[in-house]
């Protein structure tokens, strides 16, 4: 499945070889919106939060807000904003489901003149952080899908 990591189901004890890790294709969660600041070129990810009406209950303040102006100017829906730094923003834009982690690492090596291992380690940590928050998922190569299926059977 394309969005295997969005389920927040962790694979215990699965060691992914470096060669397979580099073939995975990160993809942004389509349920999120994001915007890029034109001056700083930094990205802000907007995560909608469930309102009390979506969760089944209504807050006391929401019940009290029934006036004429409240109907004309309804309160903004609750949201959480995550700001990415410049390099994080570049990586975010490259997570299009077409480029592999290896492609992104190569891009960072060329652009910032860093060692390939350093780029891979940094990307691994960054992608772990993003995927644990449900911001990205991965399109997995067939070799890894087979390995996961084998581990789930045992």
N, C-alpha and C positions, 0 to 999 in steps of 0.2 A: 504494500500500500504506500502511496506517496507520502502521506503525513503520519508515518508510524510514530514519530517522536512527539506528536501533539497529544497523544493519549497519556503522556506522563507515566507510562509503564516502563519501569527500569528493568533492563536485562542484567541479572546478577551473574557475576563471574565471567562475562563474555569478554574475551581478549580479542580485539580487532587488530589484525596485522596492519602494519604501516601502509603496505601497498594497497590494501583494500580501503583503509581509511581515506587515502588520497583520492580514491575513485568515487566516493560518496558525493552527491550533489545537494548542497544546502538550498533550502527554499523557504522564503518568508511565509509566515502564517497569513493566509488570505483573509482571515477575520479581522485583522488589524489594519489601521490606516497609519500613514506616516507622511511627514512633510520635510522638505529640505530647505534650510535657511539659505537664501540667495547670497548673503554676504559671507557667512562663515562656512558654508557648505556642510554644516552639521545637520544630522537627522534627528527628528523628534518622532518617537513612536507613540501613537495614541492608543491606549488600551481602554475600551469602554468597560465600565463597571456596571454590574447589575443594580438596577434601582429596586427599591422595596416593592414597587408594583410588579416587577418581573419575578421577584422571589415569593410573591403571594401576600405579603403584608404591606401595610401603608404606614409610613412614619407619621408621628403626630404633627410635625411641621407641614407635611404634605396635605394633611386633612385640613389644616388651618388656612392654607393658601388657596382660597377659592374666590378672591376678589377680582374685580374687573381688570385691573392692571396685570394681574397674574395670568389672566387669559390672553391678554395682548402680548405680554412679555414673559413667556413661561421660563422657569429656571433652566439653566443649561444642564444637560444630562451629566451625571458624574463620570469622570474619566481620570485615568492615570497617564502621565506623560513620562517617558523615559528618554533622556537626551544622550545621544552617542557622541563620542569625541570624533575628531577628524578621521582617524584611521578606522575606527569602528564604523563610521558612516560609509566609508569606501567599501569595507567588507560587506556591510548590509546591502548596498546596492548591487554587489556582485553575487549575492545569494538569490539567483533568479531561477534555479532549477536546471540551468543549462551548463553552468560552469562547475567543475569538480573542485574539491578542496585543494587538490594539487594545482589546478589552474590558478586559484586564488593565491596560494602560497607563492607560485612563480611570479605573479603580478607584484606581490609585496616585496619579493627579493629584488626584482628589477627596479621598482620605484624607489625603495628606501635603502637599497644597497646593504641588506642584512643577509646573514647566513640562512641557508635553506632550512636547517634544523630549527633555528630560532623562529622562523616564520611558522613552521609546522606546530611547534610546541605552543606558540602564542595562539594560533588558530584553534588548536585543540581545546585550550582553556576557554577561549572566547565562545566557541560553539557549544561547549558544555554548559556555560552560563546561560546563553540564549535559549538553548533547547530545554533546560530545566525550568525556565520561566514560560515555556510554550510559545516563544516568539518565532522560532524556526523549527523546521523538520528536515528530514533528509530523504532523498531518493537514493535507495541503497542499491549497490551493484548486486548482480545475481549471486556471486560467490558468498556474499555476506548474508543474503536472504536464506540460502541453503544452510549456512552454518547456524543461523538463529533457529531455523526450523528443527535442525538436528538437536540443538540444545534444549528446545522446548519439549521434545519427545522423551528426552532422558530425565 
